[in-house]
Protein backbone atom coordinates (compact mmCIF):
# COMPACT_ATOMS: atom_id res chain seq x y z
CA UNK A 1 0.00 0.00 0.00
CA UNK A 2 1.02 3.65 -0.37
CA UNK A 3 1.85 5.80 2.63
CA UNK A 4 2.94 9.44 2.95
CA UNK A 5 5.97 9.50 5.26
CA UNK A 6 6.80 12.69 7.14
CA UNK A 7 10.48 13.68 7.40
CA UNK A 8 9.84 17.40 7.90
CA UNK A 9 7.29 19.97 6.76
CA UNK A 10 8.99 20.30 3.38
CA UNK A 11 9.82 16.63 2.95
CA UNK A 12 6.86 14.26 2.87
CA UNK A 13 7.56 11.18 0.71
CA UNK A 14 5.23 8.71 -0.92
CA UNK A 15 6.47 5.21 -0.05
CA UNK A 16 5.30 1.60 -0.25
CA UNK A 17 4.61 -0.58 2.79
CA UNK A 18 2.84 -3.89 3.32
CA UNK A 19 -0.83 -3.70 4.24
CA UNK A 20 -0.96 -4.26 8.03
CA UNK A 21 -2.11 -7.68 9.20
CA UNK A 22 -4.74 -7.72 11.92
CA UNK A 23 -5.12 -9.99 14.93
CA UNK A 24 -8.04 -10.97 17.13
CA UNK A 25 -10.13 -8.00 18.20
CA UNK A 26 -8.63 -5.69 15.57
CA UNK A 27 -9.89 -3.97 12.43
CA UNK A 28 -8.40 -3.08 9.08
CA UNK A 29 -9.74 0.24 7.83
CA UNK A 30 -9.58 1.61 4.31
CA UNK A 31 -8.91 5.32 4.85
CA UNK A 32 -11.25 7.48 2.77
CA UNK A 33 -10.48 10.91 4.20
CA UNK A 34 -7.76 12.19 6.54
CA UNK A 35 -7.45 15.81 7.64
CA UNK A 36 -4.15 17.61 8.18
CA UNK A 37 -4.18 19.00 11.72
CA UNK A 38 -2.33 22.14 12.76
CA UNK A 39 -0.38 19.96 15.18
CA UNK A 40 0.88 17.85 12.26
CA UNK A 41 2.93 20.82 11.03
CA UNK A 42 4.37 21.76 14.45
CA UNK A 43 7.85 20.83 13.26
CA UNK A 44 9.53 21.40 16.64
CA UNK A 45 7.24 18.69 18.02
CA UNK A 46 7.12 16.23 15.12
CA UNK A 47 10.67 16.28 13.83
CA UNK A 48 12.18 14.38 16.76
CA UNK A 49 10.02 11.34 15.93
CA UNK A 50 10.52 11.45 12.15
CA UNK A 51 10.32 9.61 9.87
CA UNK A 52 6.73 8.58 10.58
CA UNK A 53 3.28 8.41 9.05
CA UNK A 54 1.05 11.08 10.57
CA UNK A 55 -2.70 11.61 10.24
CA UNK A 56 -5.21 11.24 13.08
CA UNK A 57 -8.36 12.97 11.79
CA UNK A 58 -9.65 10.03 9.81
CA UNK A 59 -12.76 8.35 8.54
CA UNK A 60 -13.01 5.22 6.47
CA UNK A 61 -14.54 1.85 5.77
CA UNK A 62 -14.06 -1.45 7.57
CA UNK A 63 -12.48 -3.99 5.18
CA UNK A 64 -11.40 -6.73 7.61
CA UNK A 65 -12.77 -7.72 11.01
CA UNK A 66 -10.74 -9.66 13.55
CA UNK A 67 -12.19 -12.55 15.50
CA UNK A 68 -14.11 -11.41 18.56
CA UNK A 69 -15.08 -7.97 17.25
CA UNK A 70 -18.73 -7.30 17.91
CA UNK A 71 -21.09 -4.62 16.57
CA UNK A 72 -18.85 -3.85 13.57
CA UNK A 73 -18.77 -5.57 10.20
CA UNK A 74 -17.12 -5.31 6.81
CA UNK A 75 -18.44 -2.29 4.93
CA UNK A 76 -19.27 -0.19 8.00
CA UNK A 77 -18.42 3.50 7.70
CA UNK A 78 -16.47 4.61 10.78
CA UNK A 79 -14.58 7.33 12.58
CA UNK A 80 -11.71 6.07 14.74
CA UNK A 81 -10.00 7.95 17.56
CA UNK A 82 -6.22 7.51 17.51
CA UNK A 83 -5.71 8.14 21.26
CA UNK A 84 -8.02 6.33 23.69
CA UNK A 85 -8.02 6.27 27.51
CA UNK A 86 -8.06 3.11 29.60
CA UNK A 87 -11.17 4.31 31.53
CA UNK A 88 -9.96 2.52 34.67
CA UNK A 89 -6.90 4.40 35.99
CA UNK A 90 -6.78 7.09 38.68
CA UNK A 91 -6.90 9.87 36.09
CA UNK A 92 -9.78 8.42 34.07
CA UNK A 93 -11.86 7.72 37.18
CA UNK A 94 -11.44 11.38 38.09
CA UNK A 95 -12.52 12.53 34.62
CA UNK A 96 -9.01 13.51 33.47
CA UNK A 97 -8.92 11.26 30.42
CA UNK A 98 -6.38 13.29 28.47
CA UNK A 99 -3.60 12.68 31.02
CA UNK A 100 -4.17 8.92 31.07
CA UNK A 101 -0.94 7.03 30.34
CA UNK A 102 -2.79 4.69 27.98
CA UNK A 103 -4.19 7.59 25.97
CA UNK A 104 -0.67 8.92 25.45
CA UNK A 105 0.58 5.55 24.15
CA UNK A 106 -2.26 4.41 21.88
CA UNK A 107 -2.35 5.06 18.13
CA UNK A 108 -3.11 3.64 14.68
CA UNK A 109 -0.77 1.46 12.64
CA UNK A 110 0.45 3.44 10.74
CA UNK A 111 -1.02 6.96 10.64
CA UNK A 112 -3.98 8.17 8.62
CA UNK A 113 -1.98 9.37 5.62
CA UNK A 114 -2.00 5.86 4.19
CA UNK A 115 -4.36 3.68 2.21
CA UNK A 116 -5.07 1.28 5.10
CA UNK A 117 -4.63 1.35 8.87
CA UNK A 118 -4.74 -1.35 11.51
CA UNK A 119 -6.88 -0.48 14.52
CA UNK A 120 -5.60 -2.10 17.77
CA UNK A 121 -8.12 -3.84 20.01
CA UNK A 122 -8.27 -1.06 22.61
CA UNK A 123 -9.04 1.50 19.88
CA UNK A 124 -11.70 -0.83 18.48
CA UNK A 125 -13.30 -1.20 21.91
CA UNK A 126 -13.11 2.45 23.04
CA UNK A 127 -12.45 4.63 20.02
CA UNK A 128 -14.36 3.32 16.99
CA UNK A 129 -17.68 4.96 16.15
CA UNK A 130 -20.03 4.25 13.27
CA UNK A 131 -20.55 7.28 11.07
CA UNK A 132 -24.24 8.23 11.03
CA UNK A 133 -25.83 8.16 7.57
CA UNK A 134 -26.16 11.95 7.79
CA UNK A 135 -22.38 12.42 7.90
CA UNK A 136 -20.01 12.18 4.95
CA UNK A 137 -16.48 10.86 5.23
CA UNK A 138 -15.34 14.48 5.01
CA UNK A 139 -17.57 15.38 7.96
CA UNK A 140 -15.93 12.51 9.81
CA UNK A 141 -12.51 14.18 9.65
CA UNK A 142 -13.87 17.01 11.82
CA UNK A 143 -15.02 14.76 14.68
CA UNK A 144 -11.65 14.60 16.44
CA UNK A 145 -10.77 18.32 16.23
CA UNK A 146 -14.31 19.31 17.21
CA UNK A 147 -14.13 16.95 20.21
CA UNK A 148 -10.91 18.72 21.25
CA UNK A 149 -12.69 22.08 21.01
CA UNK A 150 -15.63 20.82 23.06
CA UNK A 151 -13.24 19.42 25.65
CA UNK A 152 -11.65 22.85 25.94
CA UNK A 153 -15.01 24.56 26.36
CA UNK A 154 -15.92 22.08 29.08
CA UNK A 155 -12.65 22.76 30.90
CA UNK A 156 -13.26 26.52 30.68
CA UNK A 157 -16.85 26.24 31.98
CA UNK A 158 -18.16 28.09 28.94
CA UNK A 159 -21.69 29.46 29.32
CA UNK A 160 -24.14 30.75 26.74
CA UNK A 161 -24.12 34.52 26.50
CA UNK A 162 -20.43 34.95 27.35
CA UNK A 163 -18.23 37.38 25.45
CA UNK A 164 -15.56 35.20 23.83
CA UNK A 165 -12.18 36.28 22.45
CA UNK A 166 -10.43 33.77 20.21
CA UNK A 167 -6.76 34.58 19.67
CA UNK A 168 -5.54 32.95 16.47
CA UNK A 169 -7.93 32.18 13.61
CA UNK A 170 -6.37 29.04 12.18
CA UNK A 171 -8.43 25.87 11.85
CA UNK A 172 -8.78 25.44 15.62
CA UNK A 173 -9.73 29.06 16.19
CA UNK A 174 -12.29 28.92 13.38
CA UNK A 175 -13.75 25.72 14.79
CA UNK A 176 -14.03 27.43 18.18
CA UNK A 177 -15.94 30.26 16.49
CA UNK A 178 -18.41 27.82 14.97
CA UNK A 179 -18.74 25.88 18.24
CA UNK A 180 -19.38 28.84 20.55
CA UNK A 181 -21.78 30.31 17.98
CA UNK A 182 -23.73 27.03 17.95
CA UNK A 183 -23.70 26.88 21.76
CA UNK A 184 -25.04 30.39 22.27
CA UNK A 185 -22.10 32.71 22.86
CA UNK A 186 -22.72 36.42 23.13
CA UNK A 187 -20.20 38.60 21.35
CA UNK A 188 -17.52 36.59 19.49
CA UNK A 189 -14.28 38.41 18.73
CA UNK A 190 -11.44 36.85 16.75
CA UNK A 191 -7.87 38.00 16.18
CA UNK A 192 -5.05 37.10 13.82
CA UNK A 193 -2.27 38.84 11.90
CA UNK A 194 -3.32 37.27 8.60
CA UNK A 195 -6.07 38.95 6.57
CA UNK A 196 -7.16 35.68 4.96
CA UNK A 197 -7.74 34.12 8.37
CA UNK A 198 -9.44 37.24 9.72
CA UNK A 199 -11.83 37.28 6.79
CA UNK A 200 -12.48 33.58 7.34
CA UNK A 201 -13.24 34.25 11.01
CA UNK A 202 -15.85 36.80 9.97
CA UNK A 203 -17.29 34.40 7.40
CA UNK A 204 -17.64 31.60 9.95
CA UNK A 205 -19.39 33.56 12.66
CA UNK A 206 -17.17 36.09 14.46
CA UNK A 207 -19.05 39.27 15.29
CA UNK A 208 -15.86 41.34 15.34
CA UNK A 209 -12.40 40.74 13.89
CA UNK A 210 -9.29 42.51 15.18
CA UNK A 211 -5.79 42.49 13.73
CA UNK A 212 -3.62 41.14 16.54
CA UNK A 213 -1.12 43.94 15.94
CA UNK A 214 -3.68 46.44 17.23
CA UNK A 215 -4.32 47.30 20.88
CA UNK A 216 -6.61 44.33 21.41
CA UNK A 217 -7.73 45.13 25.00
CA UNK A 218 -8.68 48.67 23.96
CA UNK A 219 -10.63 47.40 20.95
CA UNK A 220 -12.37 44.83 23.14
CA UNK A 221 -13.72 47.55 25.40
CA UNK A 222 -15.01 49.40 22.34
CA UNK A 223 -17.02 46.42 21.09
CA UNK A 224 -18.02 44.93 24.47
CA UNK A 225 -19.74 47.91 26.12
CA UNK A 226 -16.58 48.74 28.06
CA UNK A 227 -15.75 45.18 29.11
CA UNK A 228 -12.99 42.75 28.22
CA UNK A 229 -13.69 39.08 27.36
CA UNK A 230 -15.34 36.58 29.71
CA UNK A 231 -13.50 33.75 27.97
CA UNK A 232 -10.19 34.05 26.12
CA UNK A 233 -9.17 31.06 24.01
CA UNK A 234 -5.53 30.98 22.93
CA UNK A 235 -5.23 29.09 19.64
CA UNK A 236 -1.61 29.94 18.92
CA UNK A 237 1.55 29.21 20.84
CA UNK A 238 3.10 32.62 20.12
CA UNK A 239 4.36 34.23 23.37
CA UNK A 240 2.96 37.60 22.26
CA UNK A 241 -0.51 36.05 22.00
CA UNK A 242 -0.24 34.64 25.51
CA UNK A 243 0.82 38.02 26.91
CA UNK A 244 -2.06 39.62 25.03
CA UNK A 245 -4.53 37.14 26.52
CA UNK A 246 -3.49 38.08 30.06
CA UNK A 247 -4.47 41.68 29.32
CA UNK A 248 -7.71 40.82 27.56
CA UNK A 249 -9.66 38.81 30.15
CA UNK A 250 -12.41 40.40 32.23
CA UNK A 251 -12.59 40.14 36.01
CA UNK A 252 -13.99 36.72 36.91
CA UNK A 253 -13.13 35.45 33.44
CA UNK A 254 -11.21 32.46 32.12
CA UNK A 255 -8.18 32.00 29.90
CA UNK A 256 -8.03 28.69 28.03
CA UNK A 257 -4.59 27.65 26.80
CA UNK A 258 -5.61 25.48 23.85
CA UNK A 259 -2.60 25.58 21.52
CA UNK A 260 0.71 24.31 22.92
CA UNK A 261 3.76 26.53 23.14
CA UNK A 262 7.30 25.27 22.62
CA UNK A 263 8.65 23.54 25.76
CA UNK A 264 11.07 26.31 26.74
CA UNK A 265 8.48 29.10 26.45
CA UNK A 266 8.19 31.17 29.64
CA UNK A 267 5.69 33.97 30.18
CA UNK A 268 5.68 36.29 33.23
CA UNK A 269 2.36 35.96 35.06
CA UNK A 270 0.95 39.04 36.84
CA UNK A 271 -0.04 36.92 39.82
CA UNK A 272 -1.44 39.79 41.90
CA UNK A 273 -3.82 40.80 39.09
CA UNK A 274 -4.82 37.19 38.47
CA UNK A 275 -5.56 36.69 42.17
CA UNK A 276 -7.29 40.02 42.73
CA UNK A 277 -9.47 39.80 39.63
CA UNK A 278 -10.48 36.17 40.11
CA UNK A 279 -9.05 34.97 36.81
CA UNK A 280 -9.14 31.25 36.04
CA UNK A 281 -6.43 29.81 33.80
CA UNK A 282 -6.79 26.31 32.42
CA UNK A 283 -5.35 24.11 29.70
CA UNK A 284 -6.88 21.61 27.36
CA UNK A 285 -5.53 18.69 25.37
CA UNK A 286 -7.58 16.18 23.37
CA UNK A 287 -11.23 15.32 23.87
CA UNK A 288 -12.84 12.84 26.26
CA UNK A 289 -14.99 9.99 24.91
CA UNK A 290 -18.08 12.03 25.81
CA UNK A 291 -16.74 14.96 23.75
CA UNK A 292 -16.42 12.67 20.72
CA UNK A 293 -20.02 11.52 21.15
CA UNK A 294 -21.20 15.13 21.47
CA UNK A 295 -19.19 16.17 18.40
CA UNK A 296 -20.86 13.45 16.34
CA UNK A 297 -24.31 14.53 17.51
CA UNK A 298 -23.67 18.23 16.81
CA UNK A 299 -22.48 17.43 13.30
CA UNK A 300 -25.31 14.98 12.71
CA UNK A 301 -27.90 17.55 13.78
CA UNK A 302 -26.23 20.18 11.58
CA UNK A 303 -25.71 22.45 14.55
CA UNK A 304 -22.28 22.96 13.00
CA UNK A 305 -21.71 22.98 9.26
CA UNK A 306 -18.09 22.16 8.47
CA UNK A 307 -18.05 21.45 4.75
CA UNK A 308 -17.51 25.15 4.01
CA UNK A 309 -14.20 25.01 5.91
CA UNK A 310 -12.61 22.60 3.41
CA UNK A 311 -10.38 24.48 1.01
CA UNK A 312 -8.31 21.64 -0.46
CA UNK A 313 -8.92 17.99 -1.27
CA UNK A 314 -5.70 16.27 -2.28
CA UNK A 315 -4.63 12.75 -3.15
CA UNK A 316 -2.02 10.83 -1.19
CA UNK A 317 0.83 11.82 -3.53
CA UNK A 318 -0.01 15.47 -2.81
CA UNK A 319 0.32 15.15 0.98
CA UNK A 320 3.57 17.14 0.91
CA UNK A 321 1.75 20.00 -0.80
CA UNK A 322 -0.93 19.79 1.87
CA UNK A 323 1.65 20.10 4.62
CA UNK A 324 3.15 23.17 2.99
CA UNK A 325 -0.29 24.78 2.61
CA UNK A 326 -1.11 24.22 6.28
CA UNK A 327 2.35 25.29 7.47
CA UNK A 328 2.24 28.55 5.49
CA UNK A 329 -1.26 29.26 6.82
CA UNK A 330 -1.96 31.86 4.17
CA UNK A 331 -4.59 30.57 1.78
CA UNK A 332 -5.93 27.35 3.25
CA UNK A 333 -8.21 26.35 6.09
CA UNK A 334 -8.98 22.64 6.09
CA UNK A 335 -6.85 20.40 3.90
CA UNK A 336 -8.09 16.84 3.45
CA UNK A 337 -6.09 13.95 2.03
CA UNK A 338 -8.05 11.30 0.13
CA UNK A 339 -5.79 8.20 0.03
CA UNK A 340 -8.01 6.19 -2.34
CA UNK A 341 -7.84 8.75 -5.18
LUMNULO-406461 format. One line per field, with one value per residue (C-alpha): residue number from 1; x, z, y. Coordinates in steps of 0.1 Angstrom, whole numbers, plus 2048, in hexadecimal, padded with zeros to 3 digits. Example, Ala and Ser with C-alpha at 12.3 -4.5 7.8 and 13.67 -1.06 7.14 Angstrom:
drenvo [1, 2]
px [87B, 889]
pz [84E, 847]
py [7D3, 7F5]
end
This chain:
drenvo [1, 2, 3, 4, 5, 6, 7, 8, 9, 10, 11, 12, 13, 14, 15, 16, 17, 18, 19, 20, 21, 22, 23, 24, 25, 26, 27, 28, 29, 30, 31, 32, 33, 34, 35, 36, 37, 38, 39, 40, 41, 42, 43, 44, 45, 46, 47, 48, 49, 50, 51, 52, 53, 54, 55, 56, 57, 58, 59, 60, 61, 62, 63, 64, 65, 66, 67, 68, 69, 70, 71, 72, 73, 74, 75, 76, 77, 78, 79, 80, 81, 82, 83, 84, 85, 86, 87, 88, 89, 90, 91, 92, 93, 94, 95, 96, 97, 98, 99, 100, 101, 102, 103, 104, 105, 106, 107, 108, 109, 110, 111, 112, 113, 114, 115, 116, 117, 118, 119, 120, 121, 122, 123, 124, 125, 126, 127, 128, 129, 130, 131, 132, 133, 134, 135, 136, 137, 138, 139, 140, 141, 142, 143, 144, 145, 146, 147, 148, 149, 150, 151, 152, 153, 154, 155, 156, 157, 158, 159, 160, 161, 162, 163, 164, 165, 166, 167, 168, 169, 170, 171, 172, 173, 174, 175, 176, 177, 178, 179, 180, 181, 182, 183, 184, 185, 186, 187, 188, 189, 190, 191, 192, 193, 194, 195, 196, 197, 198, 199, 200, 201, 202, 203, 204, 205, 206, 207, 208, 209, 210, 211, 212, 213, 214, 215, 216, 217, 218, 219, 220, 221, 222, 223, 224, 225, 226, 227, 228, 229, 230, 231, 232, 233, 234, 235, 236, 237, 238, 239, 240, 241, 242, 243, 244, 245, 246, 247, 248, 249, 250, 251, 252, 253, 254, 255, 256, 257, 258, 259, 260, 261, 262, 263, 264, 265, 266, 267, 268, 269, 270, 271, 272, 273, 274, 275, 276, 277, 278, 279, 280, 281, 282, 283, 284, 285, 286, 287, 288, 289, 290, 291, 292, 293, 294, 295, 296, 297, 298, 299, 300, 301, 302, 303, 304, 305, 306, 307, 308, 309, 310, 311, 312, 313, 314, 315, 316, 317, 318, 319, 320, 321, 322, 323, 324, 325, 326, 327, 328, 329, 330, 331, 332, 333, 334, 335, 336, 337, 338, 339, 340, 341]
px [800, 80A, 812, 81D, 83C, 844, 869, 862, 849, 85A, 862, 845, 84C, 834, 841, 835, 82E, 81C, 7F8, 7F6, 7EB, 7D1, 7CD, 7B0, 79B, 7AA, 79D, 7AC, 79F, 7A0, 7A7, 790, 797, 7B2, 7B5, 7D6, 7D6, 7E9, 7FC, 809, 81D, 82C, 84E, 85F, 848, 847, 86B, 87A, 864, 869, 867, 843, 821, 80B, 7E5, 7CC, 7AC, 79F, 780, 77E, 76F, 773, 783, 78E, 780, 795, 786, 773, 769, 745, 72D, 743, 744, 755, 748, 73F, 748, 75B, 76E, 78B, 79C, 7C2, 7C7, 7B0, 7B0, 7AF, 790, 79C, 7BB, 7BC, 7BB, 79E, 789, 78E, 783, 7A6, 7A7, 7C0, 7DC, 7D6, 7F7, 7E4, 7D6, 7F9, 806, 7E9, 7E9, 7E1, 7F8, 805, 7F6, 7D8, 7EC, 7EC, 7D4, 7CD, 7D2, 7D1, 7BB, 7C8, 7AF, 7AD, 7A6, 78B, 77B, 77D, 783, 770, 74F, 738, 732, 70E, 6FE, 6FA, 720, 738, 75B, 767, 750, 761, 783, 775, 76A, 78C, 794, 771, 773, 793, 781, 764, 77C, 78C, 76A, 761, 781, 77B, 758, 74A, 727, 70F, 70F, 734, 74A, 764, 786, 798, 7BC, 7C9, 7B1, 7C0, 7AC, 7A8, 79F, 785, 776, 774, 761, 748, 745, 73E, 726, 713, 713, 706, 723, 71D, 736, 751, 771, 78E, 7B1, 7CE, 7E9, 7DF, 7C3, 7B8, 7B3, 7A2, 78A, 783, 77C, 762, 753, 750, 73E, 754, 741, 761, 784, 7A3, 7C6, 7DC, 7F5, 7DB, 7D5, 7BE, 7B3, 7A9, 796, 784, 777, 76A, 756, 74C, 73B, 75A, 763, 77E, 777, 767, 779, 79A, 7A4, 7C9, 7CC, 7F0, 810, 81F, 82C, 81E, 7FB, 7FE, 808, 7EB, 7D3, 7DD, 7D3, 7B3, 79F, 784, 782, 774, 77D, 790, 7AE, 7B0, 7D2, 7C8, 7E6, 807, 826, 849, 857, 86F, 855, 852, 839, 839, 818, 809, 800, 7F2, 7DA, 7D0, 7C8, 7B7, 7A1, 797, 7A6, 7A5, 7C0, 7BC, 7CA, 7BB, 7C9, 7B4, 790, 780, 76A, 74B, 759, 75C, 738, 72C, 740, 72F, 70D, 713, 71F, 703, 6E9, 6FA, 6FF, 721, 727, 74B, 74C, 751, 772, 782, 798, 7AD, 7A7, 7C7, 7D2, 7EC, 808, 800, 803, 824, 811, 7F7, 811, 81F, 7FD, 7F5, 817, 816, 7F3, 7EC, 7D2, 7C5, 7AE, 7A6, 7BC, 7AF, 7C3, 7B0, 7C6, 7B0, 7B2]
pz [800, 7FC, 81A, 81E, 835, 847, 84A, 84F, 844, 822, 81D, 81D, 807, 7F7, 800, 7FE, 81C, 821, 82A, 850, 85C, 877, 895, 8AB, 8B6, 89C, 87C, 85B, 84E, 82B, 831, 81C, 82A, 841, 84C, 852, 875, 880, 898, 87B, 86E, 890, 885, 8A6, 8B4, 897, 88A, 8A8, 89F, 87A, 863, 86A, 85B, 86A, 866, 883, 876, 862, 855, 841, 83A, 84C, 834, 84C, 86E, 887, 89B, 8BA, 8AD, 8B3, 8A6, 888, 866, 844, 831, 850, 84D, 86C, 87E, 893, 8B0, 8AF, 8D5, 8ED, 913, 928, 93B, 95B, 968, 983, 969, 955, 974, 97D, 95A, 94F, 930, 91D, 936, 937, 92F, 918, 904, 8FF, 8F1, 8DB, 8B5, 893, 87E, 86B, 86A, 856, 838, 82A, 816, 833, 859, 873, 891, 8B2, 8C8, 8E2, 8C7, 8B9, 8DB, 8E6, 8C8, 8AA, 8A2, 885, 86F, 86E, 84C, 84E, 84F, 831, 834, 832, 850, 862, 860, 876, 893, 8A4, 8A2, 8AC, 8CA, 8D5, 8D2, 8E7, 901, 903, 908, 923, 935, 933, 940, 921, 925, 90B, 909, 911, 8FE, 8EE, 8E1, 8CA, 8C5, 8A5, 888, 87A, 876, 89C, 8A2, 886, 894, 8B6, 8A5, 896, 8B6, 8CE, 8B4, 8B3, 8DA, 8DF, 8E5, 8E7, 8D6, 8C3, 8BB, 8A7, 8A2, 88A, 877, 856, 842, 832, 854, 861, 844, 849, 86E, 864, 84A, 863, 87F, 891, 899, 899, 88B, 898, 889, 8A5, 89F, 8AC, 8D1, 8D6, 8FA, 8F0, 8D2, 8E7, 8FE, 8DF, 8D3, 8F5, 905, 919, 923, 91A, 912, 929, 918, 905, 8F0, 8E5, 8C4, 8BD, 8D0, 8C9, 8EA, 8DF, 8DC, 8FF, 90D, 8FA, 909, 92D, 925, 914, 92D, 942, 968, 971, 94E, 941, 92B, 918, 90C, 8EF, 8D7, 8E5, 8E7, 8E2, 902, 90B, 909, 928, 92E, 94C, 95F, 970, 98E, 9A3, 987, 981, 9A6, 9AB, 98C, 991, 970, 968, 952, 944, 929, 912, 8FE, 8EA, 8EF, 907, 8F9, 902, 8EE, 8CF, 8D4, 8D7, 8B8, 8A3, 8AF, 8A8, 885, 87F, 88A, 874, 892, 882, 85D, 855, 82F, 828, 83B, 822, 80A, 7FB, 7F3, 7E9, 7E0, 7F4, 7DD, 7E4, 80A, 809, 7F8, 813, 82E, 81E, 81A, 83F, 84B, 837, 844, 82A, 812, 821, 83D, 83D, 827, 823, 814, 801, 800, 7E9, 7CC]
py [800, 824, 83A, 85E, 85F, 87F, 889, 8AE, 8C8, 8CB, 8A6, 88F, 870, 857, 834, 810, 7FA, 7D9, 7DB, 7D5, 7B3, 7B3, 79C, 792, 7B0, 7C7, 7D8, 7E1, 802, 810, 835, 84B, 86D, 87A, 89E, 8B0, 8BE, 8DD, 8C8, 8B2, 8D0, 8DA, 8D0, 8D6, 8BB, 8A2, 8A3, 890, 871, 873, 860, 856, 854, 86F, 874, 870, 882, 864, 853, 834, 813, 7F1, 7D8, 7BD, 7B3, 79F, 783, 78E, 7B0, 7B7, 7D2, 7D9, 7C8, 7CB, 7E9, 7FE, 823, 82E, 849, 83D, 850, 84B, 851, 83F, 83F, 81F, 82B, 819, 82C, 847, 863, 854, 84D, 872, 87D, 887, 871, 885, 87F, 859, 846, 82F, 84C, 859, 838, 82C, 833, 824, 80F, 822, 846, 852, 85E, 83B, 825, 80D, 80D, 7F3, 7FB, 7EB, 7DA, 7F5, 80F, 7F8, 7F4, 818, 82E, 821, 832, 82A, 849, 852, 852, 877, 87C, 87A, 86D, 891, 89A, 87D, 88E, 8AA, 894, 892, 8B7, 8C1, 8AA, 8BB, 8DD, 8D0, 8C2, 8E5, 8F6, 8DD, 8E4, 909, 906, 919, 927, 934, 959, 95D, 976, 960, 96B, 952, 95A, 94A, 942, 922, 903, 8FE, 923, 921, 901, 912, 92F, 916, 903, 920, 92F, 90E, 90D, 930, 947, 96C, 982, 96E, 980, 971, 97C, 973, 984, 975, 986, 965, 955, 974, 975, 950, 957, 970, 958, 93C, 950, 969, 989, 99D, 997, 9A9, 9A9, 99B, 9B7, 9D0, 9D9, 9BB, 9C3, 9E7, 9DA, 9C0, 9DB, 9EE, 9D0, 9C1, 9DF, 9E7, 9C4, 9AB, 987, 96E, 951, 955, 937, 936, 923, 92B, 924, 946, 956, 978, 968, 95A, 97C, 98C, 973, 97D, 9A1, 998, 984, 994, 991, 96F, 962, 945, 940, 91F, 914, 8FF, 900, 8F3, 909, 8FD, 8EB, 907, 923, 938, 954, 96B, 968, 986, 971, 98E, 998, 974, 96F, 990, 98E, 96A, 95E, 938, 92A, 907, 8F1, 8D8, 8BB, 8A2, 899, 880, 864, 878, 896, 87F, 873, 897, 8A2, 887, 891, 8B6, 8AE, 896, 8B0, 8CA, 8E0, 8E6, 8E6, 8DE, 8D7, 8FB, 8FA, 8E2, 8F5, 8D8, 8B4, 8A3, 87F, 86C, 876, 89B, 897, 8AB, 8C8, 8C6, 8C9, 8E8, 8F8, 8F2, 8FD, 91D, 925, 93F, 932, 911, 907, 8E2, 8CC, 8A8, 88C, 871, 852, 83E, 858]
end
